[in-house]
């Protein structure tokens, strides 16, 4: 079963990724650089988040993801 702790951990990871993206965008020298940096961070983080979601769903089904 997916617990509140599991969902809170996922929520925390997503918040951290968004926060990092915003901070990185603030250090850009132009709006184009900011958009590029944020896009790169989101693309790099997308697979991590998807793997976490798959692991949570597998846990819910009683399976283990390796």
Buried (B, 14 or more C-beta within 10 A) or exposed (E): EEEEEBEEEBEEBBEEBBEEBEEBBEEBEEEEEBEEBBEEBEEEBEEEBEEBEEBBEEBEEEEEEE
